[in-house]
Amino acid sequence: MNAYNCISDDVILGKDVQLSRFINLYGCEIGDGTKIGASVEIQKNARVGKFCKISSHTFICEGVTIEDDVFVGHGVMFINDTYPRATTLHGGLQTEADWKVERTLIKKGASIGSGATILANITIGENAIVGAGSVVTKDVPPNSIVAGNPAIFRRLIPQNAAEPPVSEPIPFLDLITPHLELEHELTGVFRQALHTAGFVGGAVVEDFEKAFAAFCGVSDCVAVSSGTDALRFALIASGVKPGDVVVTVPNTFIATTEAISQAGALPEFVDIDEHTYNLSPAMLQQYLEKQCKQDAAGKLISLRSGRPVTAIVPVHLYGQMADMDAILSLADKFGLAVIEDACQAHGAEYFSKKLNRWMKAGSMGRAAAFSFYPGKNLGACGEAGAVTTNDPILASKAKMLRDHGQAKKYYHDVEGYNGRMDAIQAGLLSVKLPHLPAWNAQRRDHAVEYNRLLAENAAIVLPQQPSNSRAVYHLYVIRTADREGMMNHLKKAGIGSAIHYPIPLHLQKAYASMNYSKGDFPIAERVAPEILSLPMFPQLRPQQQARVVQEILHFIEP
Ligand SMILES: Cc1ncc(COP(=O)(O)O)c(C=O)c1O
């Protein structure tokens, strides 16, 4: 202490605090062993922990709490009011009574570089580092380095020697770990099948059907051999006939349109919403009102093909449900069936304003199709799928379709298909189903983390989740102008990524005979060359995720 300092009597100074000159402290608390540089001001009700280093010319205002072992560089500014004003509404100068002090928390061991500005209401996580000159506008995750104006995530600080070296390849999808975690229970299913010769049908399949129906919040589930079959059976069982038109989106996996064609119908496309990449209700309305007409019998006829339009297949792409209230009300108005393609959306939810509750994927349409392809959020160890519905008659039709058109052995009411789910897959899925909510929660956490680490980057469009949606992030898809460049950069760094999907269906060779052309669906076409799916699976570790982001940022700002 020395004569040039101004330290008021209400300051609580710990043991062995070292003070330089021209320091102004009042009403604050400073912990043992902390060192404070020249011309530092610390206001009342601010708290600085033990063994901190506060360098010269720093200003620590009311509302700031600095935990132990924190380094604060020179000239760091803290702010405690988001809307500072000089005067009141009546024109006089504001006094303390006019502003609300907002909190700032600097957690133990963090470091703040010289010249940084920390806005109000921020938490800087344990051991985080803020680069010199940064402007911190949002919370900083623990153990991470942020820099810039606004400060964005740069990389994680390695914490644990047991973590993999940063060069370890990161797969797009890890299908081995979840199976090894459940190895004992899964192999038990194989053993039971061998011991009972229960390979097709039976209680194991029925048990899974009951459990999955309960998970989706529907009365019926029909286990089938793939998502494609599920969609085909759902379409046929809901009354789609050969020659009908079924409306869907151009940015889906070809299985969606294959199933429509296999039901004997013709797919016609409607463009997508630019933010969710799902069927745009506005475009659907335009299609139904402008590109269709009603014939004398009141049937809706597509002007493009001259055929009757009977169903809509919204695809809950990447694990996010389409805007079902709007789609269902258009379907009602035009007398169409809605069959959800929920193949990527096990457990996704949508808040229906009409029903005033959250609804699960697969529970809103007349029927829905799920895929249990191994890479899905709920995946079999081979091919499998399911139809879900609240209509028991539709369910019994789907059951007949999957089993050669028979309800009773060798009594065939219609010609059907060999489309049953085998009992081993049903048993494996029953083992995995109880884990699905936790796996989906992990995917959501990873999405939140990607969003946070990649935020405020002009070169990247992040996935968007409307407030009426709880997505399950089957895929985490960003958009970027130089998609191929970024993908190659990630590949060279040993990081897997993928494109879902590179060419919209209306421009695929397989559909050349439909006579669609470039420009017919501008949003789907604009998005296709920019989308990139990043590694996303429940067991993705924070260090892996941070390295994916680090490489993306290196590519953007080499
Ligand atoms: C949107 C969509 N629809 C349908 C399917 C078809 O499912 P499956 O591969 O089980 O036949 C898939 C599977 O990848 C899909 O992603």
The ligand as a MOL file (V3000), in Angstrom:
LIG
                    3D

  0  0  0     0  0            999 V3000
M  V30 BEGIN CTAB
M  V30 COUNTS 16 16 0 0 0
M  V30 BEGIN ATOM
M  V30 1 C -36.1220 -39.9600 -45.5350 0
M  V30 2 C -36.0140 -41.4480 -45.7220 0
M  V30 3 N -37.0480 -42.1090 -46.2360 0
M  V30 4 C -37.0160 -43.4400 -46.4140 0
M  V30 5 C -35.9000 -44.1840 -46.0910 0
M  V30 6 C -35.8830 -45.6480 -46.3730 0
M  V30 7 O -35.5660 -46.4500 -45.2880 0
M  V30 8 P -34.8860 -47.8720 -45.4980 0
M  V30 9 O -33.4670 -47.6160 -45.9160 0
M  V30 10 O -34.9940 -48.5310 -44.1730 0
M  V30 11 O -35.6420 -48.5840 -46.5540 0
M  V30 12 C -34.7990 -43.5340 -45.5510 0
M  V30 13 C -33.5970 -44.2800 -45.1810 0
M  V30 14 O -32.4900 -43.9140 -45.3540 0
M  V30 15 C -34.8480 -42.1290 -45.3720 0
M  V30 16 O -33.8080 -41.4600 -44.8640 0
M  V30 END ATOM
M  V30 BEGIN BOND
M  V30 1 1 1 2
M  V30 2 1 2 3
M  V30 3 2 2 15
M  V30 4 2 3 4
M  V30 5 1 4 5
M  V30 6 1 5 6
M  V30 7 2 5 12
M  V30 8 1 6 7
M  V30 9 1 7 8
M  V30 10 2 8 9
M  V30 11 1 8 10
M  V30 12 1 8 11
M  V30 13 1 12 13
M  V30 14 1 12 15
M  V30 15 2 13 14
M  V30 16 1 15 16
M  V30 END BOND
M  V30 END CTAB
M  END
